[in-house]
Amino acid sequence: MKTDDLTKSTDLKDEISKLRDLLPHRYASMISKQLEGTITPRQVVGVLNGLLTNPDIMEPVLTEASKLVRRMKNMTSSIKDVLEEES
């Protein structure tokens, strides 16, 4: 397997999108606004505090996030293996 094959994978992008889609629109929108610099970090903290204390929202988000972290760890290991083989 070549390094290019790993970087062309859209699986990771799909998983990130699925994770983002689990968030209610106002939270996803707020995160986008923070990335664009249109709201302050203090506003983000206030909104996220409300999000983090709502188990109905956080349970599925954390479940998907843990799957994503495992996937990213596996991908990192695969990339390291490929790079070692190519060197």
N, CA, C and O atoms as a GROMACS GRO file, in nm:
protein
  348
    1MET      N    1   0.085  -0.118   0.000
    1MET     CA    2   0.000   0.000   0.000
    1MET      C    3   0.089   0.124   0.000
    1MET      O    4   0.187   0.130   0.075
    2LYS      N    5   0.058   0.220  -0.081
    2LYS     CA    6   0.133   0.344  -0.093
    2LYS      C    7   0.074   0.451  -0.003
    2LYS      O    8  -0.044   0.444   0.034
    3THR      N    9   0.154   0.550   0.032
    3THR     CA   10   0.108   0.662   0.113
    3THR      C   11  -0.008   0.733   0.044
    3THR      O   12  -0.104   0.772   0.112
    4ASP      N   13  -0.002   0.751  -0.086
    4ASP     CA   14  -0.109   0.818  -0.161
    4ASP      C   15  -0.243   0.748  -0.145
    4ASP      O   16  -0.348   0.814  -0.137
    5ASP      N   17  -0.240   0.615  -0.139
    5ASP     CA   18  -0.365   0.541  -0.123
    5ASP      C   19  -0.434   0.576   0.009
    5ASP      O   20  -0.556   0.586   0.015
    6LEU      N   21  -0.355   0.596   0.113
    6LEU     CA   22  -0.412   0.630   0.243
    6LEU      C   23  -0.468   0.771   0.246
    6LEU      O   24  -0.573   0.794   0.306
    7THR      N   25  -0.401   0.864   0.183
    7THR     CA   26  -0.445   1.004   0.189
    7THR      C   27  -0.564   1.031   0.099
    7THR      O   28  -0.633   1.131   0.117
    8LYS      N   29  -0.591   0.944   0.003
    8LYS     CA   30  -0.707   0.963  -0.087
    8LYS      C   31  -0.836   0.913  -0.024
    8LYS      O   32  -0.944   0.936  -0.078
    9SER      N   33  -0.827   0.844   0.088
    9SER     CA   34  -0.945   0.786   0.152
    9SER      C   35  -1.041   0.895   0.200
    9SER      O   36  -1.000   0.991   0.265
   10THR      N   37  -1.168   0.877   0.166
   10THR     CA   38  -1.269   0.973   0.212
   10THR      C   39  -1.342   0.921   0.336
   10THR      O   40  -1.430   0.989   0.389
   11ASP      N   41  -1.306   0.802   0.382
   11ASP     CA   42  -1.373   0.746   0.499
   11ASP      C   43  -1.362   0.839   0.620
   11ASP      O   44  -1.460   0.859   0.692
   12LEU      N   45  -1.245   0.894   0.642
   12LEU     CA   46  -1.224   0.981   0.757
   12LEU      C   47  -1.309   1.107   0.746
   12LEU      O   48  -1.368   1.151   0.845
   13LYS      N   49  -1.316   1.165   0.627
   13LYS     CA   50  -1.400   1.284   0.607
   13LYS      C   51  -1.547   1.251   0.634
   13LYS      O   52  -1.619   1.331   0.694
   14ASP      N   53  -1.590   1.135   0.590
   14ASP     CA   54  -1.728   1.094   0.613
   14ASP      C   55  -1.757   1.079   0.762
   14ASP      O   56  -1.864   1.117   0.809
   15GLU      N   57  -1.661   1.023   0.837
   15GLU     CA   58  -1.680   1.005   0.980
   15GLU      C   59  -1.686   1.139   1.052
   15GLU      O   60  -1.765   1.157   1.144
   16ILE      N   61  -1.602   1.233   1.011
   16ILE     CA   62  -1.604   1.366   1.071
   16ILE      C   63  -1.738   1.434   1.041
   16ILE      O   64  -1.796   1.498   1.129
   17SER      N   65  -1.786   1.420   0.920
   17SER     CA   66  -1.916   1.479   0.884
   17SER      C   67  -2.029   1.417   0.966
   17SER      O   68  -2.120   1.487   1.011
   18LYS      N   69  -2.023   1.286   0.986
   18LYS     CA   70  -2.126   1.218   1.064
   18LYS      C   71  -2.124   1.270   1.209
   18LYS      O   72  -2.229   1.290   1.269
   19LEU      N   73  -2.005   1.290   1.262
   19LEU     CA   74  -1.993   1.342   1.397
   19LEU      C   75  -2.050   1.484   1.406
   19LEU      O   76  -2.125   1.515   1.499
   20ARG      N   77  -2.016   1.568   1.310
   20ARG     CA   78  -2.068   1.705   1.308
   20ARG      C   79  -2.220   1.704   1.294
   20ARG      O   80  -2.288   1.787   1.355
   21ASP      N   81  -2.273   1.613   1.215
   21ASP     CA   82  -2.417   1.607   1.193
   21ASP      C   83  -2.496   1.566   1.317
   21ASP      O   84  -2.616   1.591   1.325
   22LEU      N   85  -2.430   1.503   1.413
   22LEU     CA   86  -2.498   1.466   1.537
   22LEU      C   87  -2.526   1.587   1.626
   22LEU      O   88  -2.615   1.584   1.710
   23LEU      N   89  -2.449   1.693   1.606
   23LEU     CA   90  -2.469   1.813   1.686
   23LEU      C   91  -2.591   1.889   1.636
   23LEU      O   92  -2.614   1.896   1.516
   24PRO      N   93  -2.669   1.944   1.728
   24PRO     CA   94  -2.778   2.031   1.683
   24PRO      C   95  -2.722   2.145   1.599
   24PRO      O   96  -2.608   2.187   1.620
   25HIS      N   97  -2.800   2.195   1.507
   25HIS     CA   98  -2.753   2.296   1.411
   25HIS      C   99  -2.689   2.417   1.480
   25HIS      O  100  -2.587   2.467   1.433
   26ARG      N  101  -2.747   2.464   1.589
   26ARG     CA  102  -2.694   2.585   1.650
   26ARG      C  103  -2.552   2.564   1.702
   26ARG      O  104  -2.472   2.657   1.701
   27TYR      N  105  -2.519   2.443   1.748
   27TYR     CA  106  -2.383   2.417   1.796
   27TYR      C  107  -2.286   2.405   1.680
   27TYR      O  108  -2.176   2.460   1.684
   28ALA      N  109  -2.326   2.333   1.577
   28ALA     CA  110  -2.239   2.319   1.460
   28ALA      C  111  -2.215   2.455   1.396
   28ALA      O  112  -2.104   2.486   1.353
   29SER      N  113  -2.320   2.536   1.389
   29SER     CA  114  -2.309   2.671   1.332
   29SER      C  115  -2.217   2.758   1.417
   29SER      O  116  -2.136   2.833   1.363
   30MET      N  117  -2.228   2.748   1.548
   30MET     CA  118  -2.145   2.826   1.639
   30MET      C  119  -1.999   2.789   1.623
   30MET      O  120  -1.912   2.876   1.624
   31ILE      N  121  -1.970   2.661   1.609
   31ILE     CA  122  -1.832   2.617   1.590
   31ILE      C  123  -1.776   2.673   1.459
   31ILE      O  124  -1.662   2.716   1.454
   32SER      N  125  -1.858   2.671   1.354
   32SER     CA  126  -1.815   2.728   1.226
   32SER      C  127  -1.788   2.877   1.239
   32SER      O  128  -1.690   2.927   1.183
   33LYS      N  129  -1.873   2.949   1.312
   33LYS     CA  130  -1.854   3.093   1.330
   33LYS      C  131  -1.726   3.122   1.408
   33LYS      O  132  -1.655   3.218   1.379
   34GLN      N  133  -1.697   3.038   1.506
   34GLN     CA  134  -1.572   3.057   1.582
   34GLN      C  135  -1.453   3.036   1.492
   34GLN      O  136  -1.355   3.111   1.499
   35LEU      N  137  -1.459   2.936   1.407
   35LEU     CA  138  -1.347   2.911   1.315
   35LEU      C  139  -1.329   3.028   1.219
   35LEU      O  140  -1.216   3.058   1.180
   36GLU      N  141  -1.439   3.093   1.182
   36GLU     CA  142  -1.432   3.209   1.093
   36GLU      C  143  -1.395   3.337   1.168
   36GLU      O  144  -1.364   3.438   1.106
   37GLY      N  145  -1.398   3.332   1.301
   37GLY     CA  146  -1.362   3.448   1.381
   37GLY      C  147  -1.475   3.548   1.400
   37GLY      O  148  -1.449   3.664   1.433
   38THR      N  149  -1.601   3.507   1.379
   38THR     CA  150  -1.712   3.601   1.391
   38THR      C  151  -1.776   3.602   1.530
   38THR      O  152  -1.860   3.688   1.558
   39ILE      N  153  -1.739   3.508   1.618
   39ILE     CA  154  -1.783   3.513   1.757
   39ILE      C  155  -1.662   3.491   1.847
   39ILE      O  156  -1.561   3.436   1.804
   40THR      N  157  -1.674   3.533   1.971
   40THR     CA  158  -1.560   3.528   2.062
   40THR      C  159  -1.547   3.390   2.126
   40THR      O  160  -1.645   3.317   2.138
   41PRO      N  161  -1.427   3.355   2.169
   41PRO     CA  162  -1.408   3.229   2.242
   41PRO      C  163  -1.495   3.223   2.369
   41PRO      O  164  -1.540   3.115   2.407
   42ARG      N  165  -1.518   3.336   2.434
   42ARG     CA  166  -1.600   3.338   2.555
   42ARG      C  167  -1.744   3.294   2.522
   42ARG      O  168  -1.805   3.221   2.600
   43GLN      N  169  -1.796   3.338   2.408
   43GLN     CA  170  -1.930   3.298   2.367
   43GLN      C  171  -1.933   3.147   2.338
   43GLN      O  172  -2.030   3.079   2.372
   44VAL      N  173  -1.827   3.098   2.277
   44VAL     CA  174  -1.819   2.955   2.247
   44VAL      C  175  -1.821   2.874   2.376
   44VAL      O  176  -1.892   2.774   2.386
   45VAL      N  177  -1.743   2.917   2.475
   45VAL     CA  178  -1.736   2.845   2.602
   45VAL      C  179  -1.875   2.839   2.667
   45VAL      O  180  -1.915   2.735   2.718
   46GLY      N  181  -1.947   2.951   2.665
   46GLY     CA  182  -2.080   2.952   2.723
   46GLY      C  183  -2.175   2.856   2.655
   46GLY      O  184  -2.249   2.784   2.722
   47VAL      N  185  -2.173   2.854   2.526
   47VAL     CA  186  -2.262   2.764   2.451
   47VAL      C  187  -2.221   2.618   2.471
   47VAL      O  188  -2.306   2.531   2.492
   48LEU      N  189  -2.092   2.592   2.464
   48LEU     CA  190  -2.046   2.454   2.480
   48LEU      C  191  -2.071   2.401   2.620
   48LEU      O  192  -2.093   2.282   2.639
   49ASN      N  193  -2.067   2.488   2.718
   49ASN     CA  194  -2.098   2.445   2.854
   49ASN      C  195  -2.239   2.388   2.860
   49ASN      O  196  -2.262   2.284   2.922
   50GLY      N  197  -2.334   2.455   2.795
   50GLY     CA  198  -2.470   2.403   2.788
   50GLY      C  199  -2.477   2.271   2.713
   50GLY      O  200  -2.552   2.181   2.751
   51LEU      N  201  -2.400   2.260   2.607
   51LEU     CA  202  -2.397   2.138   2.528
   51LEU      C  203  -2.341   2.021   2.609
   51LEU      O  204  -2.396   1.911   2.608
   52LEU      N  205  -2.232   2.045   2.678
   52LEU     CA  206  -2.164   1.938   2.751
   52LEU      C  207  -2.245   1.885   2.868
   52LEU      O  208  -2.224   1.772   2.912
   53THR      N  209  -2.336   1.965   2.919
   53THR     CA  210  -2.416   1.921   3.032
   53THR      C  211  -2.547   1.855   2.989
   53THR      O  212  -2.631   1.823   3.073
   54ASN      N  213  -2.566   1.836   2.860
   54ASN     CA  214  -2.687   1.773   2.808
   54ASN      C  215  -2.654   1.631   2.761
   54ASN      O  216  -2.603   1.613   2.651
   55PRO      N  217  -2.683   1.530   2.844
   55PRO     CA  218  -2.645   1.391   2.809
   55PRO      C  219  -2.716   1.338   2.685
   55PRO      O  220  -2.663   1.250   2.617
   56ASP      N  221  -2.836   1.389   2.654
   56ASP     CA  222  -2.907   1.342   2.534
   56ASP      C  223  -2.831   1.377   2.407
   56ASP      O  224  -2.838   1.304   2.308
   57ILE      N  225  -2.758   1.488   2.411
   57ILE     CA  226  -2.678   1.528   2.296
   57ILE      C  227  -2.540   1.464   2.302
   57ILE      O  228  -2.491   1.412   2.201
   58MET      N  229  -2.478   1.466   2.419
   58MET     CA  230  -2.339   1.426   2.429
   58MET      C  231  -2.315   1.276   2.416
   58MET      O  232  -2.211   1.236   2.363
   59GLU      N  233  -2.405   1.193   2.461
   59GLU     CA  234  -2.382   1.049   2.454
   59GLU      C  235  -2.355   1.000   2.311
   59GLU      O  236  -2.254   0.933   2.289
   60PRO      N  237  -2.441   1.032   2.214
   60PRO     CA  238  -2.411   0.986   2.077
   60PRO      C  239  -2.289   1.055   2.018
   60PRO      O  240  -2.216   0.995   1.939
   61VAL      N  241  -2.265   1.181   2.056
   61VAL     CA  242  -2.149   1.252   2.003
   61VAL      C  243  -2.021   1.187   2.055
   61VAL      O  244  -1.927   1.164   1.978
   62LEU      N  245  -2.017   1.156   2.183
   62LEU     CA  246  -1.897   1.092   2.240
   62LEU      C  247  -1.875   0.952   2.184
   62LEU      O  248  -1.761   0.911   2.164
   63THR      N  249  -1.983   0.880   2.159
   63THR     CA  250  -1.970   0.747   2.099
   63THR      C  251  -1.906   0.757   1.961
   63THR      O  252  -1.813   0.682   1.930
   64GLU      N  253  -1.956   0.848   1.879
   64GLU     CA  254  -1.900   0.866   1.745
   64GLU      C  255  -1.758   0.921   1.751
   64GLU      O  256  -1.673   0.884   1.671
   65ALA      N  257  -1.732   1.010   1.846
   65ALA     CA  258  -1.598   1.067   1.860
   65ALA      C  259  -1.497   0.959   1.896
   65ALA      O  260  -1.385   0.961   1.844
   66SER      N  261  -1.534   0.866   1.982
   66SER     CA  262  -1.440   0.760   2.018
   66SER      C  263  -1.412   0.669   1.899
   66SER      O  264  -1.300   0.622   1.882
   67LYS      N  265  -1.514   0.644   1.816
   67LYS     CA  266  -1.491   0.566   1.695
   67LYS      C  267  -1.396   0.639   1.601
   67LYS      O  268  -1.307   0.578   1.541
   68LEU      N  269  -1.413   0.771   1.590
   68LEU     CA  270  -1.328   0.852   1.503
   68LEU      C  271  -1.184   0.851   1.552
   68LEU      O  272  -1.090   0.841   1.472
   69VAL      N  273  -1.165   0.863   1.683
   69VAL     CA  274  -1.029   0.861   1.739
   69VAL      C  275  -0.962   0.727   1.710
   69VAL      O  276  -0.845   0.724   1.672
   70ARG      N  277  -1.034   0.618   1.727
   70ARG     CA  278  -0.977   0.486   1.696
   70ARG      C  279  -0.938   0.476   1.548
   70ARG      O  280  -0.832   0.425   1.514
   71ARG      N  281  -1.025   0.527   1.463
   71ARG     CA  282  -0.999   0.524   1.318
   71ARG      C  283  -0.873   0.606   1.285
   71ARG      O  284  -0.790   0.565   1.204
   72MET      N  285  -0.861   0.722   1.348
   72MET     CA  286  -0.745   0.808   1.322
   72MET      C  287  -0.616   0.742   1.374
   72MET      O  288  -0.512   0.753   1.309
   73LYS      N  289  -0.623   0.674   1.488
   73LYS     CA  290  -0.505   0.603   1.540
   73LYS      C  291  -0.464   0.492   1.444
   73LYS      O  292  -0.346   0.474   1.416
   74ASN      N  293  -0.562   0.418   1.394
   74ASN     CA  294  -0.532   0.312   1.298
   74ASN      C  295  -0.471   0.368   1.171
   74ASN      O  296  -0.376   0.310   1.116
   75MET      N  297  -0.524   0.480   1.123
   75MET     CA  298  -0.471   0.542   1.002
   75MET      C  299  -0.328   0.590   1.025
   75MET      O  300  -0.242   0.575   0.938
   76THR      N  301  -0.302   0.647   1.141
   76THR     CA  302  -0.166   0.693   1.174
   76THR      C  303  -0.068   0.576   1.174
   76THR      O  304   0.042   0.587   1.121
   77SER      N  305  -0.109   0.466   1.235
   77SER     CA  306  -0.024   0.347   1.236
   77SER      C  307   0.003   0.296   1.095
   77SER      O  308   0.115   0.257   1.062
   78SER      N  309  -0.101   0.296   1.012
   78SER     CA  310  -0.085   0.251   0.873
   78SER      C  311   0.010   0.341   0.797
   78SER      O  312   0.094   0.293   0.720
   79ILE      N  313  -0.002   0.472   0.817
   79ILE     CA  314   0.088   0.566   0.748
   79ILE      C  315   0.231   0.544   0.793
   79ILE      O  316   0.323   0.545   0.710
   80LYS      N  317   0.253   0.525   0.923
   80LYS     CA  318   0.388   0.500   0.974
   80LYS      C  319   0.445   0.373   0.911
   80LYS      O  320   0.562   0.371   0.870
   81ASP      N  321   0.364   0.268   0.904
   81ASP     CA  322   0.411   0.142   0.845
   81ASP      C  323   0.450   0.161   0.699
   81ASP      O  324   0.553   0.110   0.655
   82VAL      N  325   0.368   0.233   0.625
   82VAL     CA  326   0.396   0.257   0.484
   82VAL      C  327   0.524   0.338   0.468
   82VAL      O  328   0.607   0.308   0.382
   83LEU      N  329   0.538   0.442   0.549
   83LEU     CA  330   0.658   0.525   0.539
   83LEU      C  331   0.784   0.446   0.573
   83LEU      O  332   0.888   0.465   0.510
   84GLU      N  333   0.774   0.357   0.671
   84GLU     CA  334   0.890   0.273   0.705
   84GLU      C  335   0.924   0.178   0.591
   84GLU      O  336   1.041   0.153   0.563
   85GLU      N  337   0.821   0.124   0.526
   85GLU     CA  338   0.844   0.034   0.413
   85GLU      C  339   0.908   0.107   0.296
   85GLU      O  340   0.994   0.051   0.227
   86GLU      N  341   0.865   0.233   0.273
   86GLU     CA  342   0.915   0.308   0.159
   86GLU      C  343   1.056   0.362   0.181
   86GLU      O  344   1.125   0.396   0.085
   87SER      N  345   1.100   0.370   0.308
   87SER     CA  346   1.234   0.426   0.333
   87SER      C  347   1.343   0.323   0.332
   87SER      O  348   1.460   0.356   0.352
   0.00000   0.00000   0.00000
